[in-house]
């Protein structure tokens, strides 16, 4: 996770407990670093910006189970590992961004609609193999099976306005510029764009749509935390994990990054609340996990990114 988000939270933790927190920030390579260091690793906790990275370190045996009544009370079962290896700290929806000028009745859109003839040549997406899209695709396989999801993926590819590229905000910029009419993106990017003077016109050109409100609900991804396998300061690390799930820290997450708090006692920020309430897919992430490899396989079979 990024310093602007984590530093204020760890500073508050230190003020309250006297425990100093040392943080290493890295966009990639954390799993490899933990593997290389082995039992001599100084790492106590790993915080990740998405579920796939949590899954990576768990699958590689780099985490340990944590038992805590506080964590179990603060974090719903849907958003923690059934073996207590990882815990979500925030949630975000995988939304559809739709042009305000060119798309009517957008509020009723579903993920499946993006593969309809109505959107031929009108869809922009980042790489299908980005973790955010892998997670969405895995959830669709869980709901609909591989055959139906593959058919959807092929139709979606035929509806693309351009080759998959860029990031989530880049797709909204493309809508503003008329390259496409709809895109997929994480919900918190809408808030980030609205509070960035250079990107505000992009956000103002689209509506944020929570898909599948007539059936299973919008797909949810998470950021989260896990305790490192050889954590040398387990007691302090657990104290920080519990603090991260507390109402105080969860409020900071909500205000600083426009994500949804995982602690149900904490309200989203006023800006996020202004987007309206929505129904979330209740499929547990531990179920979604089982279809990750199938999602990669389907993307290769349809050559989605090519």
BAFI-3210 file (N, C-alpha, C; in Angstrom, 3 decimals, decimal comma, padded with zeros to 6 digits):
// residues 306
n [1|2|3|4|5|6|7|8|9|10|11|12|13|14|15|16|17|18|19|20|21|22|23|24|25|26|27|28|29|30|31|32|33|34|35|36|37|38|39|40|41|42|43|44|45|46|47|48|49|50|51|52|53|54|55|56|57|58|59|60|61|62|63|64|65|66|67|68|69|70|71|72|73|74|75|76|77|78|79|80|81|82|83|84|85|86|87|88|89|90|91|92|93|94|95|96|97|98|99|100|101|102|103|104|105|106|107|108|109|110|111|112|113|114|115|116|117|118|119|120|121|122|123|124|125|126|127|128|129|130|131|132|133|134|135|136|137|138|139|140|141|142|143|144|145|146|147|148|149|150|151|152|153|154|155|156|157|158|159|160|161|162|163|164|165|166|167|168|169|170|171|172|173|174|175|176|177|178|179|180|181|182|183|184|185|186|187|188|189|190|191|192|193|194|195|196|197|198|199|200|201|202|203|204|205|206|207|208|209|210|211|212|213|214|215|216|217|218|219|220|221|222|223|224|225|226|227|228|229|230|231|232|233|234|235|236|237|238|239|240|241|242|243|244|245|246|247|248|249|250|251|252|253|254|255|256|257|258|259|260|261|262|263|264|265|266|267|268|269|270|271|272|273|274|275|276|277|278|279|280|281|282|283|284|285|286|287|288|289|290|291|292|293|294|295|296|297|298|299|300|301|302|303|304|305|306]
n.u [000,839|000,272|002,367|000,928|-001,449|-000,920|000,990|-000,274|-001,955|-000,284|001,199|-000,732|-001,247|001,234|001,275|-000,744|000,078|002,816|004,415|006,777|006,588|008,073|008,289|008,455|008,052|006,860|006,197|006,306|007,711|007,691|006,926|009,012|011,139|010,511|010,682|013,385|014,639|013,697|013,627|015,017|013,885|012,956|010,354|007,110|004,390|002,423|001,023|-001,325|-002,475|-004,435|-006,478|-005,278|-002,531|-002,398|-003,219|-001,096|001,140|000,146|-000,322|002,282|003,206|004,055|002,903|001,227|-001,245|-003,619|-005,090|-007,693|-010,060|-010,846|-010,279|-012,019|-014,463|-014,470|-014,169|-016,076|-016,936|-016,926|-014,882|-012,424|-009,833|-010,688|-008,983|-007,706|-005,452|-005,262|-006,641|-009,157|-009,015|-010,127|-012,798|-013,704|-015,700|-015,982|-016,686|-018,810|-017,955|-019,705|-020,452|-021,849|-023,112|-023,592|-024,685|-027,699|-030,043|-028,180|-027,945|-028,991|-027,206|-025,299|-022,437|-022,546|-023,915|-021,987|-021,025|-022,929|-024,584|-025,173|-022,993|-020,964|-017,733|-017,431|-016,279|-013,798|-010,941|-008,462|-005,580|-006,657|-005,445|-004,750|-004,724|-007,195|-009,084|-008,802|-009,819|-012,524|-013,278|-012,861|-014,872|-017,110|-016,865|-017,260|-019,954|-021,252|-019,989|-017,359|-017,747|-019,851|-018,766|-016,496|-017,688|-018,846|-016,527|-015,314|-017,180|-017,046|-014,424|-014,729|-016,184|-014,483|-013,100|-010,486|-007,209|-006,641|-005,282|-003,278|-004,406|-007,047|-008,034|-007,175|-008,953|-011,308|-010,538|-010,339|-013,031|-013,976|-012,636|-013,929|-013,205|-014,309|-017,355|-017,994|-016,459|-014,520|-013,746|-012,202|-014,079|-013,017|-011,378|-012,969|-013,479|-010,835|-010,264|-012,168|-011,171|-008,847|-007,555|-006,664|-007,733|-010,390|-012,268|-012,455|-013,791|-016,160|-017,337|-018,525|-020,856|-020,905|-021,434|-022,928|-022,773|-025,092|-027,271|-029,785|-029,556|-027,038|-025,362|-022,692|-019,260|-016,790|-013,635|-010,652|-008,418|-005,773|-004,314|-001,690|-000,023|003,432|005,248|007,505|007,390|009,062|008,132|005,560|003,526|003,332|002,801|000,304|-001,158|-001,082|-002,448|-004,998|-005,548|-005,675|-008,083|-009,819|-012,319|-011,280|-008,943|-010,146|-011,841|-009,962|-008,899|-011,213|-011,598|-009,202|-008,648|-010,973|-012,194|-014,316|-014,996|-014,128|-014,983|-018,091|-019,188|-018,290|-018,806|-018,745|-016,822|-018,146|-018,156|-017,993|-020,361|-022,166|-022,407|-024,328|-026,125|-025,470|-025,930|-023,833|-021,938|-022,265|-020,627|-018,146|-014,699|-012,933|-014,082|-014,033|-011,303|-010,730|-011,141|-009,289|-007,076|-008,462|-009,523|-007,237|-006,616|-008,807|-008,504|-006,140|-006,981|-008,841|-007,227|-007,241|-005,874|-004,501]
n.v [-001,174|002,387|005,134|007,542|006,636|004,669|005,707|007,799|006,157|004,299|006,083|007,056|004,698|004,313|006,549|005,852|003,435|003,373|001,757|001,480|001,625|000,168|000,577|-000,903|000,048|-001,265|-001,941|-004,384|-007,713|-008,447|-011,030|-012,581|-011,475|-012,193|-014,981|-015,303|-014,315|-016,039|-017,801|-015,842|-013,456|-010,074|-009,296|-008,637|-008,130|-008,184|-005,941|-005,619|-004,356|-005,603|-008,577|-010,704|-010,507|-010,997|-013,637|-014,764|-014,669|-016,238|-018,722|-019,439|-020,197|-018,248|-017,005|-016,962|-018,493|-016,549|-016,011|-014,231|-012,663|-010,051|-009,370|-011,157|-010,191|-007,622|-007,958|-009,196|-012,646|-013,296|-011,812|-012,706|-015,152|-018,609|-020,157|-018,395|-017,061|-014,668|-011,300|-009,077|-005,513|-003,322|-002,760|-002,734|-001,971|-003,566|-001,672|-000,342|002,181|004,638|006,586|009,773|011,239|009,515|007,036|005,650|004,818|003,626|002,718|000,190|-001,633|-004,661|-006,830|-008,745|-007,420|-005,921|-007,491|-007,502|-006,814|-004,143|-002,756|-002,915|-002,299|-000,348|-000,608|-000,212|-001,576|-002,425|-004,628|-007,999|-009,758|-008,368|-008,221|-007,188|-007,660|-010,392|-011,374|-010,580|-012,085|-014,680|-014,776|-014,721|-017,153|-018,828|-018,333|-018,850|-020,869|-022,351|-022,583|-020,812|-018,415|-018,213|-017,855|-015,363|-013,833|-013,960|-012,548|-010,098|-009,365|-008,971|-006,672|-004,651|-001,372|-000,826|-002,336|-004,030|-001,991|000,319|001,788|001,659|004,303|005,352|004,275|005,651|008,197|007,689|007,354|009,953|011,178|010,115|007,697|005,314|004,060|002,791|001,301|-000,878|-000,578|000,083|001,151|003,166|004,728|006,589|008,514|009,366|010,556|012,629|014,297|015,242|017,803|017,738|015,378|015,472|016,340|013,981|012,181|013,572|013,167|010,727|008,255|006,465|003,102|000,517|-002,755|-005,438|-005,232|-006,233|-008,889|-010,899|-008,968|-006,459|-007,209|-007,710|-006,645|-006,674|-004,947|-006,014|-007,744|-009,797|-011,961|-012,409|-015,469|-015,982|-014,031|-011,905|-010,309|-010,979|-010,353|-007,525|-007,191|-008,397|-006,625|-004,369|-005,350|-005,689|-003,042|-001,942|-002,918|-001,545|000,952|003,543|003,402|002,350|004,414|006,257|004,937|005,034|007,794|008,648|007,073|006,563|004,074|001,297|000,741|-002,266|-002,949|-003,067|-001,172|001,241|004,088|004,794|007,428|010,793|011,554|009,075|007,910|009,471|008,310|006,446|003,597|000,069|-003,310|-005,920|-008,620|-011,618|-013,774|-015,674|-014,720|-016,783|-018,739|-017,616|-017,660|-020,280|-020,373|-018,903|-019,850|-020,993|-018,706|-017,397|-019,321|-019,205|-016,592|-016,893|-018,773|-017,384|-015,426|-012,802|-010,362|-009,830]
n.w [000,000|-000,323|000,882|001,580|002,543|004,506|006,345|008,029|009,534|010,860|012,339|014,098|015,493|016,769|018,447|020,229|021,349|021,700|020,241|017,758|014,234|011,502|008,059|004,861|001,582|-001,434|-004,852|-006,048|-005,678|-003,001|-002,108|-003,125|-001,720|000,928|000,701|000,101|002,389|004,319|007,436|008,700|008,186|008,837|008,694|009,921|009,310|006,294|004,116|001,574|-001,612|-003,056|-003,483|-004,885|-004,420|-001,714|-001,794|-003,181|-001,389|000,638|-000,620|-001,139|001,278|003,089|005,199|008,430|010,555|012,385|015,455|016,751|018,671|018,414|015,718|014,486|015,351|014,231|011,481|008,908|008,237|005,525|004,533|005,445|005,688|005,763|007,189|008,730|007,725|006,335|006,349|005,386|004,961|003,712|001,339|-002,142|-004,994|-008,180|-010,712|-013,374|-015,581|-017,268|-020,126|-019,646|-021,622|-023,750|-023,035|-022,122|-019,488|-017,779|-015,170|-014,853|-015,799|-016,310|-015,778|-017,739|-019,772|-021,116|-023,109|-025,029|-028,208|-028,279|-027,338|-029,194|-030,224|-028,285|-025,790|-023,286|-021,686|-019,191|-019,167|-019,391|-017,685|-015,465|-011,892|-010,802|-012,823|-013,171|-010,761|-010,948|-013,224|-012,262|-010,344|-011,964|-013,295|-011,122|-010,617|-013,101|-014,540|-016,620|-019,444|-020,152|-019,250|-020,845|-023,366|-022,905|-022,532|-025,049|-026,598|-025,321|-025,943|-028,694|-028,630|-027,908|-028,052|-028,475|-028,190|-025,060|-022,507|-020,487|-017,307|-014,791|-014,518|-016,902|-018,719|-018,196|-018,949|-021,663|-022,292|-021,839|-023,950|-026,107|-027,191|-026,359|-024,817|-022,436|-019,509|-017,329|-013,850|-010,624|-007,756|-006,045|-007,600|-008,822|-006,861|-006,464|-008,935|-008,991|-007,041|-008,050|-009,822|-012,491|-013,440|-012,891|-014,934|-016,436|-014,703|-014,375|-016,762|-016,769|-015,469|-012,416|-012,121|-010,344|-010,984|-011,925|-010,154|-010,198|-009,771|-008,711|-007,603|-007,271|-008,044|-005,539|-004,388|-002,342|-000,047|002,123|005,034|006,319|008,642|008,692|008,139|009,774|011,730|013,910|015,928|017,119|019,001|019,039|016,344|016,060|017,615|015,969|013,707|014,811|015,468|012,894|012,063|013,597|014,548|014,434|012,728|010,467|009,726|008,880|006,624|005,023|004,570|003,422|001,151|-000,251|-000,113|000,871|004,257|005,988|008,456|009,788|011,453|010,712|008,733|005,175|003,514|003,110|000,412|-000,909|000,037|-001,334|-003,780|-003,591|-002,203|-002,619|-003,821|-002,936|-004,304|-002,614|-002,628|-001,102|-000,819|-000,510|-002,011|-004,588|-005,050|-005,853|-008,555|-009,900|-011,454|-013,572|-014,688|-015,755|-017,674|-019,474|-020,478|-021,917|-023,806|-025,378|-026,271|-025,165|-024,590|-026,899]
ca.u [000,000|001,072|002,667|-000,080|-002,537|-000,467|001,727|-001,115|-002,538|000,758|001,556|-001,764|-000,995|002,403|000,866|-001,609|000,683|004,254|005,104|007,247|006,332|009,004|007,576|009,102|007,059|007,317|005,101|006,410|008,890|007,599|006,924|010,368|011,984|010,206|011,227|014,845|015,050|013,358|013,378|015,746|013,177|012,500|008,978|006,046|003,118|002,402|-000,214|-001,401|-003,518|-005,501|-006,615|-004,359|-001,213|-002,579|-003,278|000,243|002,010|-000,453|-000,074|003,707|003,540|004,821|002,091|000,840|-002,599|-003,746|-006,334|-007,985|-011,484|-011,045|-010,348|-013,234|-015,595|-014,420|-014,107|-017,036|-016,334|-016,773|-013,686|-011,213|-009,522|-011,301|-007,906|-007,165|-004,149|-005,308|-007,818|-009,408|-009,065|-011,056|-013,402|-014,016|-016,508|-015,561|-017,845|-018,810|-018,019|-020,490|-020,535|-023,087|-023,725|-023,891|-025,298|-028,948|-030,459|-026,942|-028,017|-029,436|-026,206|-024,626|-021,190|-022,919|-024,351|-020,851|-020,782|-024,079|-024,379|-025,328|-021,703|-019,972|-016,741|-017,632|-015,777|-012,368|-010,502|-007,032|-005,265|-007,499|-004,672|-004,513|-005,400|-008,570|-009,940|-008,740|-010,741|-013,879|-013,504|-012,977|-016,200|-018,092|-016,760|-017,891|-021,402|-021,842|-019,263|-016,321|-018,231|-020,612|-017,858|-015,655|-018,509|-018,941|-015,219|-015,109|-018,036|-016,488|-013,258|-015,189|-016,778|-013,472|-012,807|-009,043|-006,529|-006,526|-004,084|-003,400|-004,953|-008,485|-008,323|-006,948|-010,163|-012,261|-010,018|-010,706|-014,459|-014,049|-012,120|-014,777|-012,648|-015,263|-018,495|-018,056|-015,228|-014,502|-012,773|-012,496|-014,915|-012,316|-010,761|-013,908|-013,170|-009,498|-010,336|-012,955|-010,380|-007,633|-008,004|-006,362|-008,545|-011,797|-013,120|-012,708|-014,820|-017,424|-017,889|-019,091|-021,600|-020,385|-022,521|-022,717|-023,435|-025,828|-028,107|-031,021|-029,321|-026,078|-024,670|-021,392|-018,100|-016,026|-012,242|-010,228|-007,024|-005,741|-003,098|-001,371|001,175|004,514|005,448|008,535|007,298|009,815|007,447|004,179|002,574|003,150|002,196|-001,121|-001,740|-001,268|-003,536|-006,271|-005,757|-006,064|-009,495|-010,593|-013,123|-010,425|-008,142|-011,056|-012,299|-008,864|-008,934|-012,374|-011,451|-007,976|-008,538|-012,307|-012,603|-015,355|-014,442|-014,579|-015,664|-019,452|-019,562|-017,719|-019,458|-017,861|-016,702|-019,323|-018,087|-018,341|-021,787|-022,960|-022,596|-025,489|-025,939|-025,526|-025,870|-022,549|-021,914|-021,968|-019,761|-016,920|-013,463|-012,305|-014,650|-013,503|-009,916|-010,649|-011,324|-008,273|-006,314|-009,387|-009,641|-006,047|-006,714|-009,767|-007,906|-005,195|-007,707|-009,483|-006,198|-007,960|-005,032|-003,777]
ca.v [000,000|003,594|005,874|008,546|005,947|003,874|006,493|008,395|005,110|003,761|007,156|007,048|003,486|004,570|007,501|005,200|002,240|003,519|000,779|002,077|000,792|000,365|000,146|-000,940|000,148|-001,860|-002,294|-005,804|-008,379|-008,745|-012,483|-013,060|-011,013|-013,038|-016,310|-015,218|-014,086|-017,227|-017,644|-014,669|-012,257|-009,175|-008,889|-009,077|-008,078|-007,770|-005,284|-005,631|-003,502|-006,399|-009,929|-011,629|-010,476|-011,732|-015,048|-015,189|-014,948|-017,353|-019,954|-019,769|-020,574|-017,160|-016,406|-017,858|-018,278|-015,610|-016,143|-012,981|-012,361|-008,684|-009,432|-011,875|-009,298|-006,432|-008,286|-010,248|-013,917|-013,267|-011,056|-013,237|-016,519|-019,579|-020,709|-017,238|-016,681|-013,274|-010,546|-007,875|-004,251|-002,454|-003,359|-001,832|-002,643|-003,500|-000,967|000,064|003,608|004,815|007,964|010,473|011,772|008,536|005,810|005,848|003,725|002,951|002,164|-001,208|-002,437|-005,797|-007,202|-009,500|-006,483|-005,388|-008,387|-007,454|-006,106|-002,705|-002,141|-003,274|-001,248|000,749|-000,996|-000,098|-002,255|-002,685|-006,026|-009,004|-010,475|-007,579|-008,875|-006,749|-008,336|-011,831|-011,620|-010,485|-013,225|-015,869|-014,761|-015,067|-018,605|-019,433|-018,207|-019,282|-021,969|-021,965|-022,478|-019,571|-017,288|-018,123|-017,247|-013,939|-013,220|-013,828|-011,457|-008,858|-009,027|-008,449|-005,351|-003,679|-000,248|-000,843|-003,396|-003,746|-001,199|001,351|001,462|001,921|005,712|005,573|003,907|006,754|009,252|007,313|007,650|011,404|011,546|009,546|006,452|004,265|004,564|002,132|000,630|-001,454|000,065|000,014|002,274|004,268|005,614|007,683|009,540|009,897|011,454|013,812|015,167|015,597|018,831|017,339|014,219|015,719|016,316|012,585|011,629|014,271|012,726|009,381|007,821|005,258|002,124|-000,730|-003,706|-006,631|-004,938|-006,993|-010,296|-011,300|-007,825|-006,059|-007,960|-007,010|-007,018|-006,182|-004,845|-006,802|-007,904|-011,147|-012,014|-013,164|-016,790|-015,972|-012,732|-011,903|-009,480|-011,407|-009,669|-006,171|-007,309|-008,646|-005,364|-003,507|-005,928|-005,371|-001,608|-001,685|-003,267|-000,741|002,030|004,709|003,169|002,140|005,741|006,854|004,290|005,505|009,195|008,889|006,329|006,391|002,683|000,965|000,078|-003,644|-002,932|-002,603|-000,063|002,476|004,587|005,315|008,887|011,479|011,497|007,714|007,711|010,205|007,459|005,612|002,246|-000,950|-004,707|-006,549|-010,069|-012,208|-014,935|-015,520|-014,666|-018,101|-019,481|-016,989|-018,108|-021,588|-020,241|-017,990|-020,489|-021,141|-017,382|-017,229|-020,250|-018,684|-015,416|-017,401|-019,469|-016,412|-014,410|-011,572|-009,155|-009,712]
ca.w [000,000|-000,509|002,110|001,958|003,221|005,650|007,338|009,077|010,382|011,742|013,278|015,133|016,275|017,612|019,477|021,211|021,958|021,904|019,383|016,516|013,060|010,381|006,857|003,551|000,518|-002,692|-005,752|-006,380|-005,136|-001,568|-001,916|-003,387|-000,611|002,081|000,421|000,151|003,776|005,095|008,874|009,196|007,746|009,898|008,411|010,817|008,592|004,888|003,700|000,114|-002,192|-003,666|-002,996|-005,552|-003,773|-000,464|-002,154|-003,585|-000,241|001,382|-001,376|-001,067|002,645|003,693|006,252|009,517|011,057|013,499|016,198|017,458|018,787|017,921|014,265|014,104|015,607|013,378|010,059|008,574|007,809|004,071|004,188|006,059|005,294|006,670|008,013|009,467|007,188|005,887|006,772|004,598|005,697|002,993|000,155|-003,257|-006,001|-009,594|-011,268|-014,781|-015,855|-018,496|-020,604|-019,317|-022,838|-024,804|-022,522|-021,392|-018,597|-017,383|-013,811|-014,886|-016,497|-015,672|-016,459|-018,934|-020,812|-021,865|-024,242|-025,932|-029,481|-028,028|-027,015|-030,206|-030,447|-027,335|-024,473|-023,008|-020,462|-019,019|-019,431|-018,753|-016,680|-014,262|-010,755|-010,615|-013,798|-012,879|-009,659|-011,501|-014,111|-011,414|-009,716|-013,000|-013,486|-009,947|-010,749|-014,371|-015,163|-017,578|-020,825|-020,305|-019,054|-022,045|-024,419|-022,573|-022,731|-026,496|-027,070|-024,774|-026,759|-029,991|-028,397|-027,485|-028,942|-028,694|-027,457|-023,626|-022,204|-019,465|-015,997|-014,690|-014,792|-018,331|-019,462|-018,026|-019,825|-023,036|-022,446|-021,971|-025,281|-027,140|-027,730|-026,007|-024,042|-021,132|-019,079|-015,992|-012,972|-009,189|-007,340|-005,385|-008,588|-009,101|-005,877|-006,721|-010,091|-008,629|-006,164|-008,783|-010,777|-013,875|-013,832|-012,569|-016,134|-016,843|-013,822|-014,602|-018,049|-016,646|-014,298|-011,779|-012,119|-009,609|-011,885|-011,487|-008,991|-010,326|-009,450|-007,672|-007,017|-007,818|-007,562|-004,511|-004,131|-001,030|000,392|003,349|005,822|006,793|009,473|008,057|008,742|010,811|012,405|015,164|016,931|016,907|019,888|018,519|015,010|016,267|018,095|014,804|012,915|015,468|015,318|011,505|011,906|014,551|013,966|014,172|011,525|009,341|009,304|008,113|005,310|004,274|004,171|002,652|-000,106|-000,845|-000,122|001,843|005,446|006,161|009,754|009,478|012,333|010,163|007,518|004,130|003,510|002,560|-001,046|-001,329|000,309|-002,328|-004,962|-003,339|-001,691|-003,665|-003,403|-003,255|-004,465|-001,314|-002,811|-000,300|-001,600|-000,452|-003,148|-005,808|-005,175|-006,492|-010,003|-010,433|-012,534|-014,702|-015,312|-016,595|-018,799|-020,441|-021,124|-022,905|-024,864|-026,292|-026,625|-024,873|-024,613|-028,174]
c.u [000,885|001,251|001,569|-001,219|-002,083|000,194|000,839|-001,693|-001,492|001,224|000,548|-001,579|000,165|002,064|000,104|-000,912|002,150|005,067|005,488|007,028|007,318|008,366|008,492|007,992|007,638|006,111|005,124|007,631|008,827|007,664|008,328|011,316|011,766|010,773|012,737|015,342|014,761|013,126|014,124|015,054|012,751|011,014|007,999|004,707|003,348|001,032|-000,226|-002,586|-004,606|-005,412|-005,596|-002,989|-001,267|-002,533|-001,890|001,106|001,464|-000,139|001,383|004,161|004,310|004,056|001,825|-000,567|-002,580|-005,099|-006,572|-009,495|-011,793|-011,178|-011,630|-014,481|-015,645|-014,535|-015,072|-016,340|-016,081|-015,436|-012,464|-011,055|-010,130|-010,271|-007,147|-005,765|-004,113|-006,639|-007,958|-009,427|-009,994|-011,677|-013,584|-014,813|-015,837|-016,758|-017,723|-018,845|-018,682|-020,604|-021,884|-023,842|-024,251|-024,578|-026,545|-029,257|-029,262|-027,067|-028,388|-028,396|-025,674|-023,304|-021,513|-023,314|-023,197|-020,507|-021,939|-023,764|-024,458|-023,987|-020,588|-019,025|-016,785|-017,037|-014,261|-012,051|-008,977|-006,804|-006,212|-006,782|-004,269|-005,292|-006,854|-009,521|-009,932|-009,758|-012,187|-014,201|-013,670|-014,350|-017,280|-018,059|-017,451|-019,409|-021,949|-021,159|-018,302|-016,868|-018,953|-019,715|-016,931|-016,421|-018,649|-017,638|-014,929|-015,930|-017,524|-015,287|-013,688|-015,821|-015,763|-013,252|-011,325|-008,463|-006,466|-005,202|-004,356|-003,940|-006,433|-008,835|-008,126|-008,153|-011,209|-011,829|-010,407|-012,191|-014,655|-013,639|-012,911|-014,260|-013,625|-016,360|-018,568|-016,717|-015,457|-013,469|-013,153|-013,192|-014,113|-011,624|-011,674|-013,642|-011,822|-009,507|-011,088|-012,169|-009,026|-008,037|-007,776|-007,298|-010,035|-012,692|-013,400|-013,867|-016,178|-018,085|-018,598|-020,020|-020,914|-021,561|-022,108|-023,489|-024,241|-026,664|-029,451|-030,816|-028,256|-025,353|-023,301|-020,266|-017,277|-014,600|-011,829|-008,768|-006,961|-004,378|-002,939|-000,131|002,205|004,821|006,416|008,543|008,024|009,121|005,940|003,172|002,277|002,454|000,697|-001,822|-002,002|-002,388|-004,894|-006,580|-006,235|-007,532|-010,410|-011,346|-012,263|-009,629|-009,024|-011,618|-011,228|-008,786|-010,036|-012,175|-010,264|-007,985|-009,877|-012,692|-013,706|-014,724|-014,972|-015,304|-017,042|-019,931|-019,118|-018,398|-018,411|-017,753|-017,947|-019,330|-018,511|-019,822|-022,667|-023,181|-023,763|-025,134|-026,037|-025,503|-024,556|-022,736|-021,474|-021,074|-018,476|-015,670|-012,727|-012,863|-014,109|-012,090|-009,795|-010,705|-010,314|-007,523|-007,184|-009,552|-008,448|-006,139|-007,656|-009,213|-006,909|-005,928|-008,338|-008,505|-006,711|-007,118|-004,346|-004,610]
c.v [001,238|004,389|006,849|007,918|005,301|004,722|007,138|007,362|004,561|004,820|007,225|005,855|003,694|005,528|006,799|004,079|002,398|002,552|001,441|001,098|001,160|-000,225|000,164|-000,915|-000,425|-002,218|-003,778|-006,383|-008,739|-010,255|-013,051|-012,678|-011,886|-014,442|-016,332|-015,097|-015,291|-016,922|-016,461|-013,357|-011,396|-008,812|-009,480|-009,164|-007,734|-007,171|-005,206|-004,814|-004,293|-007,853|-010,890|-011,660|-011,130|-013,234|-015,584|-015,549|-016,091|-018,677|-020,396|-020,108|-019,526|-016,457|-017,426|-017,509|-017,362|-015,816|-014,879|-012,752|-010,973|-008,675|-010,115|-011,024|-008,142|-006,734|-009,430|-011,479|-013,957|-012,666|-011,447|-014,701|-017,506|-020,304|-019,601|-016,831|-015,222|-012,643|-009,319|-006,654|-003,237|-003,254|-002,278|-002,632|-002,518|-002,958|-000,816|001,583|003,794|006,292|008,591|010,903|010,687|007,251|006,155|004,619|002,926|002,246|000,688|-002,139|-003,586|-006,029|-007,909|-008,578|-005,971|-006,255|-008,372|-006,635|-004,595|-002,004|-002,543|-002,091|-000,116|000,487|-000,789|-000,849|-002,258|-004,163|-006,971|-009,710|-009,610|-008,216|-008,467|-007,472|-009,852|-012,183|-011,572|-011,710|-014,516|-015,927|-015,134|-016,566|-019,328|-019,421|-018,960|-020,470|-021,490|-021,722|-021,157|-018,353|-017,117|-017,469|-015,746|-013,217|-012,996|-012,664|-010,108|-008,416|-008,414|-007,067|-004,271|-002,603|-000,188|-002,010|-003,045|-003,058|-000,260|000,846|001,829|003,369|006,052|005,228|005,014|007,948|008,976|007,557|009,150|011,854|010,920|008,275|005,299|004,880|003,977|001,483|-000,011|-000,723|-000,136|001,285|003,442|005,209|006,790|008,840|010,178|010,890|012,738|014,790|015,536|016,560|018,424|016,236|014,406|015,732|014,898|012,020|012,274|013,872|011,381|009,275|006,583|004,298|000,892|-001,820|-004,782|-006,405|-005,668|-008,473|-010,441|-010,142|-007,592|-006,882|-007,087|-007,554|-006,357|-005,744|-005,597|-006,914|-009,360|-011,057|-012,908|-014,431|-016,754|-014,663|-012,739|-011,117|-009,748|-010,624|-008,261|-006,198|-007,542|-007,378|-004,415|-004,036|-005,554|-003,882|-001,267|-002,018|-002,416|000,382|003,238|004,542|003,005|003,462|006,454|006,247|004,894|006,920|009,420|008,225|006,036|004,923|002,467|000,267|-001,350|-003,805|-002,295|-001,469|001,288|002,833|004,930|006,834|009,508|011,421|010,119|007,439|008,393|009,393|006,507|004,242|001,240|-002,337|-005,309|-008,046|-010,687|-013,444|-014,749|-015,521|-016,000|-019,020|-018,942|-017,498|-019,381|-021,515|-019,300|-018,613|-020,692|-019,815|-017,105|-018,095|-019,714|-017,464|-015,837|-018,035|-018,503|-015,334|-012,996|-010,320|-008,908|-008,984]
c.w [000,000|000,795|002,539|002,762|004,526|006,740|008,407|010,042|011,350|012,745|014,427|016,066|017,244|018,742|020,601|021,978|022,323|021,065|018,066|015,365|011,954|009,128|005,637|002,499|-000,770|-003,536|-006,103|-005,681|-003,669|-001,316|-002,090|-002,249|000,631|001,912|000,596|001,587|004,676|006,570|009,484|008,813|008,934|009,749|009,422|010,092|007,129|004,604|002,180|-000,376|-002,891|-003,228|-003,619|-004,888|-002,396|-000,730|-002,494|-002,375|000,610|000,710|-001,293|000,353|003,406|004,816|007,360|009,986|012,276|014,157|017,017|017,483|018,237|016,407|013,801|014,333|014,606|011,889|009,752|007,988|006,313|003,656|005,012|005,676|006,285|007,532|008,762|009,013|006,720|006,293|005,877|005,506|005,035|001,855|-000,903|-004,278|-007,362|-010,365|-012,788|-014,815|-017,213|-018,850|-020,246|-020,568|-023,762|-024,326|-021,693|-020,534|-018,078|-016,031|-013,790|-015,508|-015,638|-016,385|-017,771|-020,089|-021,668|-023,076|-025,244|-027,178|-029,309|-027,835|-027,989|-030,462|-029,442|-025,956|-024,392|-021,710|-020,391|-019,285|-018,684|-017,628|-015,490|-013,111|-010,560|-011,569|-013,610|-011,793|-010,133|-012,346|-013,310|-010,753|-010,721|-013,301|-012,331|-010,074|-011,965|-015,037|-016,242|-018,979|-021,055|-020,159|-020,251|-023,192|-024,184|-022,874|-024,211|-027,051|-026,563|-025,602|-028,093|-029,849|-028,043|-028,544|-029,290|-027,905|-025,969|-023,295|-021,033|-018,137|-015,947|-015,008|-016,259|-019,176|-019,365|-018,877|-021,276|-023,301|-022,650|-023,374|-026,422|-027,771|-027,497|-025,143|-022,635|-020,808|-017,721|-015,143|-011,513|-008,739|-006,785|-006,374|-008,938|-008,141|-006,101|-007,890|-009,755|-007,770|-006,771|-009,900|-012,229|-014,363|-013,567|-013,805|-016,643|-016,029|-014,085|-015,913|-017,953|-015,441|-013,732|-011,584|-011,320|-010,339|-011,155|-010,233|-009,038|-009,973|-008,366|-006,999|-007,626|-007,201|-006,609|-004,451|-002,817|-001,037|001,710|003,988|006,210|007,670|008,797|008,850|009,914|011,599|013,756|016,280|016,875|017,752|019,397|017,153|015,123|016,751|016,925|013,911|013,506|015,359|013,900|011,247|012,787|013,853|013,606|012,879|010,300|008,823|008,488|006,718|004,443|003,743|003,243|001,280|-000,774|-001,027|000,911|003,042|005,548|007,499|009,557|010,386|011,775|008,845|006,464|004,239|002,880|001,032|-001,539|-001,088|-000,738|-003,602|-004,798|-002,787|-002,832|-003,038|-003,865|-003,425|-003,137|-001,416|-002,005|-001,182|-001,564|-001,540|-004,462|-006,110|-006,016|-008,014|-010,657|-011,612|-013,765|-015,435|-016,224|-017,843|-019,875|-021,191|-022,195|-024,080|-025,863|-026,745|-026,359|-025,036|-025,958|-029,226]
res [x|x|x|x|x|x|x|x|x|x|x|x|x|x|x|x|x|x|x|x|x|x|x|x|x|x|x|x|x|x|x|x|x|x|x|x|x|x|x|x|x|x|x|x|x|x|x|x|x|x|x|x|x|x|x|x|x|x|x|x|x|x|x|x|x|x|x|x|x|x|x|x|x|x|x|x|x|x|x|x|x|x|x|x|x|x|x|x|x|x|x|x|x|x|x|x|x|x|x|x|x|x|x|x|x|x|x|x|x|x|x|x|x|x|x|x|x|x|x|x|x|x|x|x|x|x|x|x|x|x|x|x|x|x|x|x|x|x|x|x|x|x|x|x|x|x|x|x|x|x|x|x|x|x|x|x|x|x|x|x|x|x|x|x|x|x|x|x|x|x|x|x|x|x|x|x|x|x|x|x|x|x|x|x|x|x|x|x|x|x|x|x|x|x|x|x|x|x|x|x|x|x|x|x|x|x|x|x|x|x|x|x|x|x|x|x|x|x|x|x|x|x|x|x|x|x|x|x|x|x|x|x|x|x|x|x|x|x|x|x|x|x|x|x|x|x|x|x|x|x|x|x|x|x|x|x|x|x|x|x|x|x|x|x|x|x|x|x|x|x|x|x|x|x|x|x|x|x|x|x|x|x|x|x|x|x|x|x|x|x|x|x|x|x|x|x|x|x|x|x|x|x|x|x|x|x]
***
